[in-house]
Amino acid sequence: MSLSWEYTAGRISALETSLLHDRVWSRIIAAPDIPEMLKVLGDTWYGRMIHGDDLDSALARAVSAAEDELLELDPGSGLAGALLRRRDVRNARYAWKRRASGGTEDPVFEREGTLPLQTVTGAWDDPAEADRLPEGFRKALEEIRAGVPGGSLGVDLTMDRLAAEVERTGLGALGPGLADYVTAGLELRNFLTAGRIRGEDPASGRMEAWLFPGGYHTPEEVSEAFRKGRLPEALSENQGFEAASAALKEALDGGSFPAFAREGDRVLMERISALTWGSSGPGLLASYVLRREMEVMHLNLTVAAKRAGMSSAKLLTRLPR
């Protein structure tokens, strides 16, 4: 079947009706425990994903289902490859972090993205497989195999940097709306990192090693705002970040960042919603997939909160729902 954006737009309109409405979120948040949460979700699109009481696997299947829909509906825009390349990064993280720590058994992987698992796992020992990796992946692998500073934390930083590069060069290249979404995400990540290490006094140039290029502010500008005690003021220079800036100020004063993460998610949700304004193009399809991913992330946060016995009021300090 030859796909068109008209067909894709129609399918997306139907799929969007399966996203959870505010009233369903209210019931989920108010549910006293996981069994009650399962009952609420059982009456939604997620019901077909739930087998028994295994909610964690159900949510993982929900993301996979959204990715399957992406593969089916993309008429050749390159979006499917750009989004699935992020799965390659996650699988590479699982494999290379295990090997860097001395482990020999393979971890549990996600389904293959754009790279065969054999290439991802075999690249550690086999130069021929390593040569099949994209350049950014090869560079990250070489750094990790050479022994990055900080052990496991250093491996995560290297893979976080690769993930940011993949989003910036993949999603960010598919249109101004998606580029703005990626830029906003990197901006929030950098300011959160700077805020969390506020109690330390990193040497000049050290903070920049923890920050990624591609946000509205450069790593050097974020570092300068940190040194001057102006992180909230710098963040507020971005249009639409006012609430996130206020939450960052409160977080720096109180030492707790859930409210900043909540307002950051709101910023990203607004940018995802803006992708639906066009009637064609990769942003239209990305809007559904990214909304589903964000929804599942918030459901996972809710599951963790209920397992920990967290009250609904405290959950709402983190959840933008």
Secondary structure, DSSP 8 states (H G I E B T S, - for coil): ----HHHHHHHHHHHHTTS--HHHHHHHHH-SSHHHHHHHHHTSGGGGG--TT-HHHHHHHHHHHHHHHHHHH--SSSHHHHHHHHHHHHHHHHHHHHHHTT--S--------SS-HHHHHHTTT-HHHHHTS-HHHHHHHHHHHH--TTTHHHHHHHHHHHHHHHHHHTGGGS-HHHHHHHHHHHHHHHHHHHHHTTTS---TTTGGGGS-TTSSS-HHHHHHHHHTT-HHHHHTTSTT-HHHHHHHHHHHHHS--HHHHHHHHHHHHHHHHHGGGSSSSHHHHHHHHHHHHHHHHHHHHHHHHHHTT--HHHHTTT---
